[in-house]
Structure formats: C-alpha cells, structure tokens
Amino acid sequence: MAETMAETIADFLVNLFKDKIPEELIIFVISMLPVVELRGGMIAAKLLDVELFRAFVICYFGNILPIPFILLFIRRIFEFLKKFKTIAKLVKKLESSSMRKSEKIQKGSKWALLTFVAVPLPGTGGWTGSLIAALLDMRIKISFPIIALGVLIANLIMSVFSYGLLGALGL
C-alpha cells in the first residue's frame, strides 16, 4: 500500500528529530502543521511507541492550538500577503481552493463543517475547516466548537487506524 503524504511527512520528521527532542514535542508539532495535522501526529506517535491516550491528548491539543488564530487572523494575514507579488498568487490559490470546498459547507453549514473537519482525509481537517469558516465569516463562537468537535472525531478515527484497534477488536 502506498504511503500517504501524512505518513511520509510523519516518518521523515520522526527520523529527523527522534533522538534530538522529546517524543511528545515531536507529535505535538507535527499535529500543529497544516496538511498533516493530527493524522501525521498519530502516525508519528505510533512510530515512536507513545501510549495511545497520551498521544491522543497531545495530538488533539497540537491540532487545536492554531485554530483560534486562523479563525481570528487569516483574512488579515491573507490581505497583507497579497501585497507581495511572489506570495499573492499562492494566497489567491489557497483562497479559491478553500472557497471551492466551502460550497459544500455553505449548504449544510454547521453539520457540513463538522463532517469536513472530522473525516481525516487529505485536504480536510482543522486548518482547512478554519480557513473556510473564516472566509465564510462564520462567527468564532459558532465555528470553533464545531471544529474542535470535528478534530476530536478525527482523532478517534485516527486512533483506531494508527494503533490498529480494528484488529484488536477482531474487525
């Protein structure tokens, strides 16, 4: 089976840092990164043999930490970055990609955002969900709890797959 991008990045970062910084910090930082988020954090935790509950908590908080900042500041950051020709094209591409994904979320709003964040697939997760919520002008007191719950569900799903709980349950 081909490795996913999250697996590849997690494996690379684990091998790069495993003897240099504490395992908990490795999985926390990986869980904070866009694209890999807690998918990569849970994979890294398993590679480092971090106990499941400990990994679950660390990855959850690592993934949640950037969310309020994205919700509050991403639009201002994007406007600032658009002033630089070299970065403006990338920012516009991120915005248009997020807005294409947001069409699905606009229809079902809260439930769609929850599902989008909760399903741990490439291109979904807390970062993209937060970006979409910010671009749709969703209020933070509504969007943050939905995203936090979505990240929790994604973490449960990744725990099952990363730690082989399906096999342990005989499924």
C-alpha positions in Angstrom: 0.0 0.0 0.0 1.3 3.4 -0.9 2.2 5.8 1.9 0.0 8.9 2.2 1.6 12.3 2.4 0.8 12.4 6.2 2.7 9.1 6.7 5.6 10.3 4.6 5.9 13.6 6.4 5.4 12.0 9.8 8.0 9.3 9.1 10.5 12.0 7.9 10.1 14.2 10.9 10.2 11.3 13.4 13.5 10.2 11.9 14.9 13.7 11.8 14.1 14.6 15.4 13.6 11.4 17.4 17.0 11.5 19.1 17.1 15.3 19.4 13.8 16.4 21.1 11.2 14.6 23.3 8.8 12.4 21.5 5.8 14.4 22.9 7.1 17.6 21.4 7.6 15.8 18.0 4.0 14.7 17.9 2.7 18.0 19.2 4.5 20.0 16.5 3.5 17.5 13.7 -0.1 17.8 14.9 0.1 21.6 14.5 1.3 21.5 10.9 -1.1 22.3 8.1 -1.8 19.3 5.7 -0.6 16.6 8.1 -2.3 17.8 11.4 -3.2 15.1 13.8 -3.3 12.5 11.1 0.5 12.8 11.0 0.8 13.3 14.7 -1.0 10.0 15.5 1.1 8.2 12.9 4.3 9.7 14.4 3.1 8.7 17.9 2.6 5.1 16.8 6.1 5.1 15.2 7.5 6.4 18.4 5.6 3.9 20.6 3.8 6.7 22.5 1.0 5.3 24.6 -2.4 5.8 22.9 -4.1 8.0 25.5 -1.1 10.3 25.8 -0.8 10.5 22.1 -4.5 11.2 21.7 -4.3 14.2 24.1 -1.1 15.6 22.7 -2.2 15.4 19.1 -5.7 16.9 19.9 -4.2 19.9 21.6 -1.5 20.3 19.0 -4.1 20.3 16.2 -6.5 22.7 18.1 -3.9 25.3 19.1 -3.6 27.1 15.7 -7.4 27.1 15.1 -8.4 30.2 17.0 -5.6 32.2 15.4 -6.7 31.0 11.9 -10.3 32.0 12.7 -9.3 35.4 14.0 -6.4 36.5 11.8 -6.3 34.6 8.5 -8.2 37.2 6.4 -6.0 40.0 7.6 -2.9 37.8 7.0 -4.1 37.0 3.5 -4.7 40.7 2.7 -1.2 41.6 3.9 0.4 38.8 2.0 -1.4 39.7 -1.3 0.7 42.9 -1.3 3.7 40.8 -2.2 3.7 39.6 -5.8 5.7 36.5 -5.1 3.2 35.3 -2.4 0.0 36.8 -3.8 -0.6 34.0 -6.3 -0.2 31.3 -3.7 -2.6 33.1 -1.3 -5.2 33.5 -4.1 -4.9 29.8 -4.9 -5.4 28.9 -1.2 -8.5 31.2 -1.1 -10.0 29.8 -4.3 -9.3 26.2 -3.2 -10.9 26.8 0.1 -13.9 28.6 -1.4 -14.5 25.7 -3.8 -14.6 23.3 -0.8 -16.8 25.8 1.1 -19.7 25.4 -1.3 -20.4 22.0 0.3 -20.2 23.6 3.8 -22.4 26.6 2.9 -25.3 24.2 2.1 -25.2 22.3 5.4 -23.3 24.9 7.4 -22.6 23.5 10.9 -23.1 19.8 10.1 -21.1 20.1 6.9 -18.3 21.9 8.6 -18.2 19.2 11.4 -18.1 16.4 8.8 -15.5 18.2 6.7 -13.2 18.5 9.7 -14.0 15.1 11.2 -13.2 13.0 8.2 -9.4 12.6 8.2 -8.7 12.8 4.5 -6.1 14.8 2.6 -7.4 18.4 2.2 -9.7 18.2 5.2 -9.2 18.9 8.9 -9.0 21.8 11.4 -6.8 24.1 9.3 -8.8 24.0 6.2 -12.1 23.9 8.1 -10.9 27.1 10.0 -9.9 28.8 6.8 -13.3 28.0 5.2 -15.1 29.2 8.3 -13.1 32.4 8.4 -13.7 33.1 4.6 -17.4 32.4 5.1 -17.5 34.9 8.0 -18.7 32.3 10.4 -18.7 33.6 14.0 -15.9 32.2 16.1 -18.2 31.2 19.0 -20.1 29.0 16.5 -17.2 27.7 14.3 -14.6 27.0 17.0 -16.7 24.4 19.0 -17.7 22.7 15.7 -14.1 22.5 14.5 -12.9 21.3 18.0 -15.5 18.5 17.9 -14.5 17.6 14.3 -10.9 17.4 15.4 -11.9 15.2 18.3 -13.8 12.8 16.0 -10.9 12.8 13.5 -8.6 11.9 16.4 -10.8 9.0 17.4 -10.8 7.7 13.8 -7.0 8.1 13.5 -6.5 6.3 16.8 -8.4 3.3 15.5 -6.3 3.2 12.3 -2.9 4.2 13.7 -3.0 2.0 16.7 -4.6 -1.0 15.0 -7.6 -1.0 17.2 -9.7 -2.6 14.5 -7.5 -5.7 14.6 -7.6 -5.8 18.4 -11.4 -5.7 18.3 -11.4 -8.6 15.8 -12.8 -6.4 12.9 
